[in-house]
Amino acid sequence: MLQEIIKITNNFVNREKELNKLKTTLAAFQKQKPRHLVIAGARRLGKTYLLYKHIQDSISPTIVPVYIDVLYKRNWSDVCDDIIESLMENYTFCTKKKLRVERFNTWFTGTLQDIIKRLTTIEVEMGTATGTYLKLRASIKEKPDDEIELVQTTMNAVEEFAEKKNICIIIILDEFQHIEKFNHMTETLAAMRSTIQFQKQVQYIFSGSSTTFINKIFVTSTSAFWRQVEIYKLAPFTLEATMKLARSYNITLDKEGGVILTTITKGIPDYIVKTLLELPTRKKPLKDDIPRSFQQTVDRESLLFSDIFEHLPSLQQQVMILLAEGKTQYKQLEQEIGKKVGGILNQMVNAQLIERTEKGRYDIFDPVFKESVKNRLSL
């Protein structure tokens, strides 16, 4: 996993300020005073790419990063398994030292006697908390409520392993808002917080694209992590950053081309890159090439956004269509739909489907999604 992450970060630009903020936490971390962080920002703004670059810069024989994408996890047990397995693999990658235990995917195989025999070796090499994790994990199907204890035990296992090997460990939980679909979310977060606050050799970095979720979990005074984390928010790329990103792909844009690209993509790095890659083979593209290349990006993403649109409630679909038609004023939306729409608009803003561009005006948040809806209307 770490080898793949290192390969991806070749064209890193414009997040130097945020990257430097992340780097400043390493010094305090190595003095056993970890500062826990949240990276917040809309989808496709480059949160994961920033985290990948930080991972690449952090790797050393004494710092072991562990990256977990929560998006693809079904429950807390999946997250815990991935933490333990990745920790084992990444420890060997960073320190060049092999662990004297079997590969993780064999831990739950064989007879009960096999697992007990394995348990002794695991506890000697990795710590007693990892042994407790193994026992809990083996019985979790019969006792699903034990997941709360499993999360705490996993976090304790990571800290004990760090102490045992005299290293620091960074646990990165990307797309953290997807824990909302897990059982016992509130109780588990409270258990996490009570464990984290006493740890000295483990730093936690959470990343999320849902503003509502980030505020609920980390910002409000009643949240589990109130005043326990520092929050960094990512913004879209500026014109200067867009042109710098283009140069990293050996494409030279004049100012007018840069303005067109920044405007048409709303400064979203993912769409800037995809549009650049669609440009005809020339170092200095014509300004007319940019809208055409962006439309090719829309065409490539259309299946994804068509599926998202089809799964929206009918009232939200109506709002999206009206906004795509240019009816962006609150009064226009209310008149066209024939009912109060304040509540539904708030829901859609929180879901990052739409945004408030100014008082009483709205627009579709994602520029590619907006073009996809327009294309539906033209068919």
C-alpha positions as CSV (number, residue, x, y, z in Angstrom):
1,M,0.0,0.0,0.0
2,L,2.7,2.5,0.9
3,Q,4.6,1.8,-2.3
4,E,1.5,2.6,-4.3
5,I,0.9,5.8,-2.4
6,I,4.5,7.0,-3.1
7,K,4.0,6.5,-6.8
8,I,0.9,8.6,-6.9
9,T,2.3,11.8,-5.5
10,N,4.5,12.9,-8.4
11,N,2.5,15.9,-9.5
12,F,1.8,17.5,-6.0
13,V,1.3,21.2,-6.3
14,N,-0.3,24.1,-4.4
15,R,-1.0,22.4,-1.0
16,E,2.5,23.3,0.4
17,K,0.9,25.5,3.1
18,E,-1.3,22.7,4.3
19,L,1.5,20.2,3.9
20,N,3.8,22.3,6.0
21,K,1.1,22.5,8.7
22,L,1.0,18.7,8.8
23,K,4.8,18.5,9.0
24,T,4.9,20.8,12.0
25,T,2.9,18.3,14.0
26,L,5.6,15.7,13.6
27,A,8.1,17.4,15.9
28,A,5.5,17.5,18.7
29,F,4.5,14.0,18.0
30,Q,8.0,12.7,18.3
31,K,8.2,14.4,21.8
32,Q,5.2,12.2,22.7
33,K,2.7,15.1,22.4
34,P,0.6,14.1,19.4
35,R,-1.7,16.7,17.8
36,H,-4.7,15.1,16.3
37,L,-6.0,16.6,13.0
38,V,-9.0,16.8,10.7
39,I,-8.7,17.6,7.0
40,A,-12.0,18.9,5.8
41,G,-13.1,19.9,2.3
42,A,-15.5,19.1,-0.4
43,R,-15.2,16.0,-2.6
44,R,-12.4,16.1,-5.2
45,L,-10.5,19.0,-3.6
46,G,-7.5,16.9,-3.0
47,K,-7.7,15.8,0.6
48,T,-6.6,12.2,-0.1
49,Y,-3.7,13.5,-2.3
50,L,-2.6,15.8,0.4
51,L,-2.6,12.9,2.9
52,Y,-0.7,10.7,0.5
53,K,2.0,13.3,0.1
54,H,2.2,13.7,3.9
55,I,2.5,9.9,4.2
56,Q,5.4,9.9,1.7
57,D,7.2,12.7,3.6
58,S,6.6,11.1,7.0
59,I,7.9,7.6,6.3
60,S,11.0,6.7,8.3
61,P,12.3,3.9,10.5
62,T,10.7,5.6,13.5
63,I,7.4,6.9,11.9
64,V,5.0,4.4,10.5
65,P,1.9,5.8,8.7
66,V,-1.3,3.7,8.4
67,Y,-3.9,4.8,5.8
68,I,-7.5,3.5,6.0
69,D,-10.2,4.4,3.5
70,V,-13.4,4.2,5.5
71,L,-15.5,4.5,2.3
72,Y,-15.1,0.8,1.6
73,K,-15.6,-0.5,5.1
74,R,-18.9,-2.2,6.1
75,N,-18.5,-1.9,9.9
76,W,-16.1,-1.2,12.8
77,S,-14.7,-4.7,12.6
78,D,-13.5,-4.1,9.0
79,V,-11.8,-0.8,10.1
80,C,-10.0,-2.6,13.0
81,D,-8.9,-5.5,10.8
82,D,-7.4,-3.0,8.2
83,I,-5.6,-1.1,10.9
84,I,-3.9,-4.2,12.3
85,E,-3.1,-5.7,8.9
86,S,-1.8,-2.4,7.5
87,L,0.3,-1.7,10.7
88,M,2.1,-5.1,10.3
89,E,2.8,-4.5,6.6
90,N,3.8,-0.9,7.0
91,Y,6.1,-1.5,10.0
92,T,8.1,-3.9,7.8
93,F,8.1,-1.5,4.9
94,C,9.3,1.5,7.0
95,T,11.8,-0.2,9.4
96,K,12.9,-3.1,7.1
97,K,12.3,-5.4,10.1
98,K,10.1,-8.4,9.7
99,L,7.7,-9.4,12.4
100,R,8.0,-13.0,13.8
101,V,4.3,-13.7,13.3
102,E,2.2,-15.2,10.6
103,R,0.6,-13.1,7.9
104,F,-2.6,-11.4,9.1
105,N,-4.9,-13.3,6.7
106,T,-4.0,-16.6,8.5
107,W,-4.8,-15.4,12.0
108,F,-8.4,-16.7,12.0
109,T,-7.8,-19.9,10.1
110,G,-7.5,-23.4,11.5
111,T,-8.8,-25.0,14.7
112,L,-9.3,-23.2,18.1
113,Q,-6.0,-24.9,19.2
114,D,-4.2,-23.3,16.2
115,I,-5.6,-19.8,17.1
116,I,-4.5,-20.2,20.7
117,K,-1.0,-21.3,19.7
118,R,-0.8,-18.3,17.3
119,L,-2.0,-16.0,20.1
120,T,1.0,-16.7,22.3
121,T,3.4,-15.7,19.5
122,I,1.4,-12.6,18.6
123,E,1.3,-11.3,22.2
124,V,5.1,-11.8,22.5
125,E,5.8,-10.0,19.3
126,M,3.1,-7.3,19.1
127,G,1.7,-7.0,22.7
128,T,-1.1,-8.3,24.9
129,A,-3.6,-5.8,23.5
130,T,-3.2,-7.3,20.1
131,G,-3.9,-10.7,21.6
132,T,-7.1,-9.3,23.2
133,Y,-8.0,-7.9,19.8
134,L,-7.6,-11.4,18.2
135,K,-9.8,-13.0,20.9
136,L,-12.5,-10.3,20.5
137,R,-12.4,-10.4,16.8
138,A,-12.8,-14.2,16.7
139,S,-16.0,-13.9,18.8
140,I,-17.5,-10.8,17.2
141,K,-20.0,-12.6,15.1
142,E,-21.8,-14.0,18.2
143,K,-21.5,-10.7,20.1
144,P,-21.7,-7.8,17.6
145,D,-22.0,-5.3,20.5
146,D,-18.4,-6.1,21.3
147,E,-17.4,-3.8,18.4
148,I,-17.1,-0.9,20.8
149,E,-14.7,-2.8,22.9
150,L,-12.9,-4.0,19.8
151,V,-12.3,-0.4,18.6
152,Q,-10.8,0.5,22.0
153,T,-8.7,-2.6,22.1
154,T,-7.4,-2.0,18.5
155,M,-6.3,1.5,19.5
156,N,-4.6,0.2,22.6
157,A,-2.9,-2.4,20.5
158,V,-1.5,0.2,18.2
159,E,-0.2,2.3,21.2
160,E,1.3,-0.8,22.9
161,F,3.0,-1.8,19.6
162,A,4.5,1.7,19.2
163,E,5.9,1.5,22.7
164,K,7.2,-2.0,22.2
165,K,9.0,-1.1,18.9
166,N,10.0,2.4,20.0
167,I,8.3,4.0,17.0
168,C,5.5,6.6,16.4
169,I,2.4,5.6,14.4
170,I,0.1,7.8,12.3
171,I,-3.4,6.5,11.9
172,I,-5.2,8.2,9.0
173,L,-8.9,7.6,8.6
174,D,-10.0,9.0,5.3
175,E,-13.7,9.6,4.3
176,F,-14.5,9.3,8.0
177,Q,-18.1,10.5,7.5
178,H,-18.9,6.9,6.3
179,I,-18.9,5.7,9.9
180,E,-22.4,7.2,10.1
181,K,-23.6,3.9,8.6
182,F,-22.0,1.8,11.4
183,N,-23.7,0.6,14.5
184,H,-23.1,2.3,17.8
185,M,-21.5,5.3,16.2
186,T,-22.0,7.8,19.1
187,E,-20.8,5.3,21.8
188,T,-17.9,4.2,19.7
189,L,-16.7,7.7,19.1
190,A,-16.9,8.4,22.8
191,A,-14.8,5.3,23.5
192,M,-12.3,6.4,20.9
193,R,-11.9,9.8,22.4
194,S,-11.4,8.4,25.9
195,T,-8.6,6.2,24.5
196,I,-6.9,8.8,22.3
197,Q,-6.5,11.5,24.9
198,F,-4.1,9.3,26.9
199,Q,-2.0,8.0,24.0
200,K,1.5,9.4,23.4
201,Q,2.9,7.5,20.4
202,V,-0.1,7.5,18.1
203,Q,-1.4,10.4,16.1
204,Y,-4.8,10.4,14.5
205,I,-5.7,12.3,11.3
206,F,-9.3,12.2,10.2
207,S,-10.5,13.4,6.8
208,G,-14.0,14.0,5.6
209,S,-16.0,15.7,2.8
210,S,-19.3,16.2,4.7
211,T,-19.4,19.6,6.4
212,T,-22.4,18.6,8.4
213,F,-20.7,15.5,9.8
214,I,-17.4,17.3,10.5
215,N,-19.2,20.0,12.5
216,K,-21.3,17.4,14.4
217,I,-18.3,15.2,15.4
218,F,-15.5,17.7,15.8
219,V,-16.8,21.3,16.1
220,T,-19.9,21.5,18.2
221,S,-19.5,21.8,22.0
222,T,-21.5,18.6,22.5
223,S,-19.4,16.5,20.1
224,A,-17.2,13.6,21.2
225,F,-14.0,15.3,19.9
226,W,-14.7,18.9,21.1
227,R,-11.4,20.7,21.4
228,Q,-9.5,17.4,20.8
229,V,-8.4,18.1,17.2
230,E,-7.1,20.9,14.9
231,I,-9.2,21.4,11.7
232,Y,-7.6,22.3,8.4
233,K,-10.0,23.2,5.6
234,L,-9.1,22.9,1.9
235,A,-10.2,25.5,-0.6
236,P,-10.5,25.2,-4.5
237,F,-7.4,26.1,-6.6
238,T,-6.8,29.7,-7.5
239,L,-5.8,30.8,-11.0
240,E,-2.1,30.7,-10.1
241,A,-2.4,27.2,-8.7
242,T,-4.3,26.0,-11.8
243,M,-1.5,27.3,-14.1
244,K,1.2,25.7,-11.8
245,L,-0.6,22.4,-11.9
246,A,-0.8,22.6,-15.7
247,R,3.0,23.2,-15.9
248,S,3.6,20.1,-13.8
249,Y,2.0,18.2,-16.7
250,N,4.2,20.1,-19.2
251,I,1.3,22.2,-20.4
252,T,1.7,26.0,-20.7
253,L,-1.5,28.0,-20.4
254,D,-1.8,31.7,-21.0
255,K,-3.7,33.7,-18.5
256,E,-6.9,33.6,-20.5
257,G,-6.7,29.8,-20.8
258,G,-6.0,29.5,-17.1
259,V,-9.0,31.7,-16.2
260,I,-11.2,29.5,-18.5
261,L,-9.9,26.3,-16.9
262,T,-10.2,27.6,-13.3
263,T,-13.7,28.9,-13.9
264,I,-15.1,25.9,-15.8
265,T,-13.8,23.4,-13.2
266,K,-14.6,25.7,-10.2
267,G,-10.9,25.2,-9.2
268,I,-11.5,21.6,-8.3
269,P,-8.1,19.9,-8.7
270,D,-9.5,16.5,-9.8
271,Y,-11.4,18.1,-12.7
272,I,-8.5,20.4,-13.6
273,V,-6.2,17.4,-14.0
274,K,-8.8,15.3,-15.9
275,T,-9.5,18.3,-18.3
276,L,-5.7,18.8,-18.8
277,L,-5.3,15.1,-19.7
278,E,-8.1,15.4,-22.3
279,L,-6.4,18.2,-24.1
280,P,-5.0,17.6,-27.6
281,T,-1.3,16.7,-27.7
282,R,0.2,20.1,-27.6
283,K,2.2,22.0,-25.0
284,K,0.3,25.3,-25.6
285,P,-3.4,24.4,-26.1
286,L,-5.8,26.8,-27.7
287,K,-8.4,28.4,-25.5
288,D,-11.2,26.7,-27.4
289,D,-9.6,23.3,-26.6
290,I,-10.4,23.7,-22.9
291,P,-14.2,23.7,-22.9
292,R,-14.1,20.7,-25.4
293,S,-11.8,18.8,-23.1
294,F,-13.9,19.6,-20.1
295,Q,-16.9,18.3,-21.9
296,Q,-15.0,15.0,-22.6
297,T,-14.5,14.8,-18.8
298,V,-18.2,15.3,-18.3
299,D,-18.9,12.5,-20.8
300,R,-16.5,10.2,-18.9
301,E,-18.1,10.9,-15.6
302,S,-21.7,10.9,-16.9
303,L,-22.5,7.3,-15.9
304,L,-21.5,8.0,-12.3
305,F,-23.6,11.2,-12.0
306,S,-26.5,9.7,-13.9
307,D,-26.7,6.9,-11.3
308,I,-26.4,9.5,-8.4
309,F,-29.2,11.6,-10.0
310,E,-31.5,8.5,-10.4
311,H,-31.2,7.7,-6.8
312,L,-32.2,11.2,-5.6
313,P,-35.7,11.8,-4.2
314,S,-38.0,13.3,-6.9
315,L,-38.1,16.7,-5.2
316,Q,-34.3,16.9,-5.2
317,Q,-34.3,15.9,-8.8
318,Q,-36.6,18.8,-9.6
319,V,-34.3,21.2,-7.8
320,M,-31.3,20.0,-9.7
321,I,-33.1,20.4,-13.0
322,L,-34.3,23.9,-12.2
323,L,-30.8,24.9,-11.2
324,A,-29.3,23.4,-14.4
325,E,-31.8,25.5,-16.3
326,G,-30.5,28.6,-14.7
327,K,-33.4,29.2,-12.2
328,T,-31.2,29.8,-9.2
329,Q,-33.2,32.3,-7.1
330,Y,-35.0,30.9,-4.0
331,K,-38.3,32.6,-5.2
332,Q,-38.0,31.0,-8.6
333,L,-37.4,27.5,-7.1
334,E,-40.4,28.0,-4.8
335,Q,-42.6,29.2,-7.6
336,E,-41.7,26.4,-10.0
337,I,-42.1,23.6,-7.4
338,G,-45.2,25.1,-5.8
339,K,-44.2,24.7,-2.2
340,K,-41.8,25.9,0.5
341,V,-38.3,24.6,-0.4
342,G,-36.1,25.9,2.5
343,G,-35.8,22.5,4.2
344,I,-35.0,20.6,1.1
345,L,-32.4,23.2,0.0
346,N,-30.7,22.9,3.4
347,Q,-30.6,19.1,3.1
348,M,-29.0,19.4,-0.4
349,V,-26.5,22.0,0.8
350,N,-25.5,19.7,3.7
351,A,-25.2,16.8,1.2
352,Q,-23.0,19.0,-1.0
353,L,-25.3,18.6,-3.9
354,I,-25.8,22.3,-4.1
355,E,-24.3,25.5,-2.6
356,R,-25.4,28.9,-1.6
357,T,-23.7,31.3,-4.0
358,E,-25.1,34.4,-2.3
359,K,-28.1,35.3,-0.2
360,G,-31.2,33.8,-1.8
361,R,-29.3,32.1,-4.7
362,Y,-28.2,28.5,-5.2
363,D,-26.3,26.5,-7.7
364,I,-25.3,22.9,-8.3
365,F,-22.1,22.4,-6.4
366,D,-20.2,20.0,-8.7
367,P,-19.6,21.5,-12.2
368,V,-19.4,18.1,-13.9
369,F,-22.6,17.1,-12.2
370,K,-24.2,20.3,-13.4
371,E,-23.2,19.7,-17.0
372,S,-24.4,16.1,-16.7
373,V,-27.9,17.3,-15.7
374,K,-27.8,19.8,-18.6
375,N,-27.0,17.0,-20.9
376,R,-30.0,15.0,-19.6
377,L,-32.2,18.0,-20.4
378,S,-31.0,18.2,-23.9
379,L,-31.7,14.6,-24.8
